[in-house]
């Protein structure tokens, strides 16, 4: 894919940014610009299975050598919330941020957390989900073919330019199953990406028609999303 736009970052930080960080900045800026909200005044929720897989792998390789020299840049990029930390630096945002992981259900968990904050505090929240491919040996056990990033702005009240109103609810499973669910319309190269589970929601928002979706969440629960066009 085309190189994500990370122009929000100063050149020094931009050189250190990982692909996941660049994607987070790219989609986050697009979402807030479309919503016409000040980048520095919106809370954020960030969901990812492991945005730092590549960096963590490189650190483990370094620690396995006799010298054990670890780059400070790699070390600070290895934490789970590094991409959203770069977002705060780039936008000078001092609002609260939340970073979470829920394996295959990370997108649903992040969307639910963002919606809960909107409902509880009556304030807009920027929700970003991003998952890049893992490095070996994790990639062999949990393959991800291509990077996917999605950003949505959730607000407590309808406004000009809003795409839809959504309602979230949890649905129990009759029986236990694998976390993966069918995602019609998702390209094959993104079907194995946890963030890719959110693409049907984007399709629903673009269709301008009411629709009900079920997203993978926990082993015994799914997140139901009812979307109604504004």
C-alpha positions in Angstrom: 0.0 0.0 0.0 1.0 3.6 -0.3 3.2 4.9 2.5 1.0 6.4 5.3 1.2 10.1 5.9 3.0 11.0 9.1 3.5 14.7 8.4 2.0 15.5 11.8 5.3 14.4 13.3 8.4 16.4 13.4 11.2 14.9 11.1 13.1 13.5 14.1 10.1 11.6 15.5 9.0 10.7 11.9 12.3 8.8 11.3 11.7 6.7 14.5 8.1 5.9 13.8 7.1 2.3 13.0 4.6 1.4 10.3 1.9 1.0 12.9 2.5 4.5 14.2 2.4 6.0 10.7 -0.9 4.2 10.0 -2.4 5.4 13.3 -1.4 9.0 12.5 -2.7 8.7 9.0 -6.2 7.4 9.8 -6.5 9.4 13.0 -5.9 12.7 11.2 -8.3 11.8 8.4 -11.1 11.0 10.9 -10.7 14.1 13.0 -10.4 16.4 10.0 -13.6 14.9 8.6 -15.3 15.4 11.9 -14.0 19.0 12.1 -12.7 18.6 15.6 -9.5 20.0 17.2 -6.9 17.3 17.2 -5.6 18.4 20.6 -9.0 18.3 22.4 -10.3 14.8 21.8 -9.8 11.7 23.9 -8.4 8.6 22.2 -9.0 4.8 22.5 -6.4 2.7 20.7 -6.9 -1.0 20.1 -4.3 -3.5 18.7 -3.3 -7.1 19.2 0.4 -6.1 19.1 1.5 -2.9 17.4 5.0 -3.6 18.5 5.6 -7.1 17.3 8.5 -6.3 15.0 10.3 -4.1 17.6 9.8 -6.6 20.4 11.2 -9.4 18.1 14.3 -7.3 17.4 14.8 -6.6 21.1 14.6 -10.3 21.9 17.1 -11.0 19.2 19.5 -8.4 20.6 19.1 -9.9 24.2 20.0 -13.3 22.8 23.4 -12.0 21.7 26.4 -11.8 23.9 26.6 -8.0 23.7 22.9 -7.5 24.6 22.9 -3.9 23.2 19.4 -2.6 22.8 18.7 0.7 21.0 16.8 3.3 23.2 14.7 4.1 20.2 13.6 0.5 19.8 13.0 0.2 23.5 10.5 3.1 23.7 8.8 1.8 20.5 8.3 -1.6 22.0 5.5 -0.6 24.4 1.9 -1.4 23.5 0.7 2.2 23.5 3.7 3.7 21.6 1.6 4.6 18.5 -0.9 6.6 20.5 2.0 8.2 22.4 3.3 9.5 19.1 -0.2 10.7 18.3 -0.2 12.8 21.5 3.2 14.2 20.6 2.2 15.0 17.0 -1.1 16.7 18.0 0.0 18.1 21.3 -3.0 16.4 22.8 -3.0 16.1 26.6 -6.4 14.5 26.8 -6.8 11.0 28.3 -5.9 8.0 26.1 -6.6 4.3 26.5 -4.7 1.4 24.9 -6.1 -2.1 25.0 -5.8 -5.5 23.5 -8.3 -8.4 23.3 -6.7 -10.8 20.7 -9.2 -11.3 17.9 -11.8 -9.2 19.6 -9.6 -6.1 19.9 -11.6 -4.0 17.4 -14.9 -4.8 19.2 -13.3 -4.2 22.6 -11.9 -0.8 21.5 -15.2 0.3 19.9 -17.1 -0.7 23.1 -14.6 1.2 25.3 -14.9 4.3 23.1 -18.7 4.2 23.1 -18.7 3.7 26.9 -16.6 6.8 27.4 -18.8 8.8 25.1 -21.9 7.7 26.9 -20.4 8.2 30.4 -18.7 11.5 29.8 -20.7 13.1 27.0 -17.6 13.9 25.1 -16.2 13.0 21.6 -13.7 10.1 21.5 -11.4 9.1 18.7 -11.2 5.4 18.3 -8.3 3.9 16.4 -7.6 0.3 15.7 -4.4 -0.9 13.9 -2.7 -4.3 13.4 0.4 -4.9 11.4 1.8 -8.4 10.6 3.6 -10.2 13.3 7.2 -11.3 13.2 8.3 -14.9 13.3 7.7 -17.1 15.3 4.4 -15.4 16.3 3.5 -15.0 12.6 3.5 -18.7 12.1 1.0 -19.2 14.9 -1.1 -16.1 14.3 -0.6 -15.0 10.7 -1.6 -11.5 9.6 -1.1 -10.9 5.8 -1.3 -7.1 5.6 -1.5 -4.0 7.9 -5.0 -2.6 8.5 -5.9 0.6 10.3 -9.3 2.1 11.0 -10.3 5.4 12.8 -13.8 6.5 13.9 -14.9 9.6 15.8 -17.8 8.9 18.2 -19.8 11.8 19.5 -22.6 11.9 22.1 -25.0 13.9 19.9 -25.7 14.1 16.2 -24.0 16.9 14.2 -23.5 18.1 10.7 -21.7 15.5 8.6 -22.4 12.5 10.9 -22.6 9.3 9.0 -24.7 7.2 11.3 -26.0 6.5 14.8 -24.9 3.2 16.2 -26.2 1.1 19.1 -24.0 -1.6 20.7 -25.1 -4.7 22.6 -23.5 -8.0 23.6 -24.9 -11.3 22.3 -24.0 -14.6 24.0 -23.0 -17.6 21.9 -25.1 -20.7 22.1 -21.9 -22.7 22.0 -18.2 -22.0 22.2 -16.4 -21.4 18.9 -13.2 -20.0 17.4 -12.8 -16.2 17.5 -12.9 -15.8 13.8 -16.2 -15.1 12.1 -17.2 -14.6 8.5 -16.6 -11.1 7.3 -18.4 -10.7 3.9 -16.9 -8.0 1.7 -13.5 -8.0 3.4 -10.6 -8.6 1.0 -8.8 -11.9 1.4 -5.5 -10.2 2.3 -7.2 -8.5 5.3 -9.5 -11.3 6.4 -6.9 -12.5 8.9 -6.3 -9.0 10.4 -8.1 -8.4 13.7 -8.7 -4.8 12.7 -10.1 -6.0 9.5 -13.2 -7.2 11.5 -14.2 -3.5 11.5 -14.3 -3.1 7.7 -17.9 -4.3 7.4 -18.8 -1.5 9.7 -17.2 1.0 7.4 -19.1 -0.5 4.5 -22.3 -0.1 6.5 -21.5 3.6 7.2 -20.9 4.2 3.5 -24.0 2.4 2.3 -26.4 4.9 3.9 -28.8 2.2 4.9 -29.7 0.6 8.3 -27.7 -2.6 9.0 -26.9 -5.0 11.8 -23.4 -6.5 12.2 -21.9 -9.0 14.6 -18.2 -8.5 15.5 -15.9 -11.0 17.2 -15.4 -10.1 20.8 -14.9 -12.9 23.4 -15.0 -16.6 23.2 -18.6 -16.7 24.5 -19.8 -13.2 23.4 -20.1 -11.2 20.2 -20.6 -7.5 19.8 -23.8 -6.5 17.9 -23.7 -3.2 16.1 -26.9 -1.7 14.8 -26.2 1.2 12.5 -28.8 3.7 11.4 -28.0 6.4 8.8 -28.3 10.0 10.0 
